[in-house]
Amino acid sequence: MMASPEKIEAAVSALPLGACRRGFRGTLVSVSPVATQGGFDPEELERRLLELGFIEGASVHILHEGPFGRDPIAVRVNDTTVALRRHEAMAILAE
Amino acid sequence: MSSAPAISQPAANQTDPDALRLEVALVGAPNCGKTALFNAMTGATQKVGNYSGVTVERKVGIATTAAGRKFSVIDLPGTHSLRARSPDEEVTRDVLLGQRPGERVPDMILAVADATNLRGALRLVGELKKVGLPIVLILNMIDIARHRGLQIDHEALSDDLGIPVVTATAVRRGGLDALWECVDPMLEAGVEPARKSTWQAPSSHDLRVAMREAERLVNAHVIRPPEPDTVSAKIDRVVLNPVAGPLILLAILFTMFQAVFSWATPFMDAIDAAFTELGVLVSDVIPEGLIQSFLVDGVIAGIGSIIVFLPQILFTFFFILLLEDFGYMARAAFLMDRIMGKAGLNGRAFIPLLSSFACAIPGIMAARVIDNKRDRLTTILVAPLMTCSARIPVYTLIIAAFVPNTKVAGLSLQGLVMFGLYGAGVLSVLVVAFVARYLFSREERNAPLMLDLPDYKLPRARNILLGLYQRAKVFLRRAGTVIFWAMVIIWALSTFPTAPEGATDPAINYSFAAMIGKFIAPVLAPLGFNWQISVALVPGMAAREVAVAGLATVYAVSGDGGLINTIAGQWSLATALSLLAWYIFAPQCISTLAVIRREAGSAKWMWVALIYMFALAYLASLLTYQIAVALGAG
């Protein structure tokens, strides 16, 4: 709707959720696991994140950080709260 | 497929759920109140067992509808999807798809949804519809949803989904009325035959589509309150606060310990007294001799020494069930995840390890909540290192004999030593888990922690009581079987061959147990154990606390006071410390080993646990004794 340069800027300003601090509010842009993510293979990680409600367009809000090393994080996704580690949250881009 | 009404079954089969013609499967996510619903539907008709070949609990029961029709209900393990991400979830998928040998295919699915959180459940329903069985969707906990101001148009939702949708409150009287009203006519007409399954494991694209569809359904048929529930958010702000959170967790743990160790004592004393009384009674009736010895020393004392832990186990589970029902356990996992993760464990391992303070057996069983296979195995293998209540009698005896009853900085020195022993247990869990990970799976990444932090709910007394009842039943059944036979064998070892005529030493000194004890005594000598200790360790294999009774027998003294004085007079401090170190690690409990074998799915892991724990015990005792002797405590 608005001029396209702003859209481009939005895409550039998207941050991995795993790098965001408590209080961050935003909209989920994409769930796109990088191949180096561990534990699950990237496809499985993507599916699990989707099942928890991390889907493009969802509102995300980091409510809490773990007491040790600020990890894991508790994220409000639409109207549920989910705990996950920053490592996996790096697969989620939000703006 | 059953097309006749279930009411026309022969009366003879009506007490066995597996013999009824119509079987209905309960399917839903964990925490959706499925178990409460199952309890409300089936009451006292439940049969709890295992699926063949796996250690997943199989629960069936008989439901009776409002019109008196009976059908069998199987409570399938909780699952978020049919993708089967853990052994429990595999069972659910395989039973529904008819791929589980020896298990019948259900005739109908009752999908259970937490009415306060519909999105995930609706996605699961999407998958379940593809299985081809008739489905009824139950919106459970509808009272809580209404209380929060959620309005669900279940009729419109039913039209949209194309399946019947009913509301229910499992924990209220009459809470299943709507379900029976829906199911009775279906049974009357005969349940539709199954169609062919079209289910396939969803790809991430399928999941996106399914999530969007669930989102659409929720937006179309659920009116959310203008002001969302903020109570949970407020509680979380305190409970998950980086400073207050860990302190609250610590306070909860402390209260739990108090309960387990002091509130349980009167009950334990009563059980102990009852078994002693029973032993005396039997001694009066049955003449002295082998049969009396078998009944009193073998059966009654053996079973009694296990059942005496029932109060502690029930108190531990009372807290665990309470915290779980309330929704706190997921928060505890969140708070502890980083520390557990450093040791290569999952935040979810916190719950099983916590239960292991009462007894490693329920702890190892609770490890089923961990979906990652490697994490689950590690948790199972380290759980016996947590200081279980069976170590208390041994620790108490040695502390009473060797640690002066004085105060240090206002705290009881004996209490501090006890606390130190607990600390040593926790530390060894973390270190062993860390080393195991370093040795065996260094290159593997940590399994991710991903869990829902559900809204807080007030715990329901009925749920907790039923949970306690089931735990007690499992524990007592085990005490009646595995442990009973272990006790019988150990009694036989300590009794035969019997003492010769005119023997002066206690009878046990002539038995196989003494032969084994004296045989291994040279091996244990570097640890500072004399042959009496070595002999007592043999019956102590049945369960740790039995070693205390073993020592009393070997030294031929009666009563704790006598034993405390005897060992205080005969052992050096170095020997006492060495035995404490031994008990931190030694796998002196046959029933735990049996459970490891069952839960880990192979005897191999039982042997691994046995060997590594004995090795650590030996090493720890050796170091303790030699250092203590070098410092002049020999």
Interface residues (C-beta under 8 A of the other chain):
Chain A: Q37 G38 G39 F40 E43 L45 E46 R47 R48 L49 L50 E51 L52 G53 I55 E56 L63 H64 E65 G66 P67 F68 G69 D71 P72 A74 N78 D79 T80 T81 V82 A83 L84 R85 H87 E88
Chain B: H80 S81 R83 R85 N117 R119 G120 R123 P202 S203 S204 L207 R208 M211 R212 E215 R224 P228 S232 A233 D236 L240 N241 P242 V243 G245 P246 A330 A333 F334 L335 D337 R338 I339 G341 G347 N372 E444 R445 N446 A447 P448 L449 M450 L451 D452 L453 P454
